């Protein structure tokens, strides 16, 4: 079951860490945004930069 955080725009650090781990394991930001209903196209990218991590170019599947 997918958990969502719709109480405003606050995401707990544990949730951010989970999303970052999934991103680092190969899931795209777009997939994770939709999976967890994360608002804002730059939200995950900001979380990565806040932790000093770099982003990878999004892959396009043809």
N, C-alpha and C positions, 0 to 999 in steps of 0.2 A: 504494500500500500504506500502510495506517495504522500508524504506530508507536505502541507503548504503553510506558509506564514503570511496570512492576509491581514494581520493586525498592524496596519500602517506599513512603513517601509523598513522596519527593524528586522534584521536577520541575526540570530544568535551566532556567536563565533564558532560553536560546534557545527552548526549547519554550514557556514561558509567553508570550514575546513573539509567537511564531507564533499561539498561540491568541487572544491579545488582538487581533492584527491581523485575524484572521478574524472575531472578534466585532464589531470596529469596521466591518468591511465589510458587516455585516448578518446574520450567522449568529446564532442564538439561543444562549444559554448552555446550554440543555438539549440542543440538537443537538450542540454541541461536546463536552459532557460524555460523551454517548453515542459520538460519533465517536472520541474519544481515550481512552475508558474512564477518565475522571477521577472519582475518588471524592469524595464530599462535594458537597452542593448549593450551598455557598457558596465553593468553592475559587476559581473564576474571578472571582467578585465580589471576593474578598480580593486577588487579583493586581491587579485594576484599581485598587482603593483604595490599594494599596501604591505604585502608580505615579502616584497623584494623578489618576486618570481616573474619570469618572462612569459609572454604568451607565444603560442605557435600560430602560424598562418592557418586559417580555416581551410580544411580540405574540401574540395568539390568532387562529388562522386558523379560520374557521367553515366 
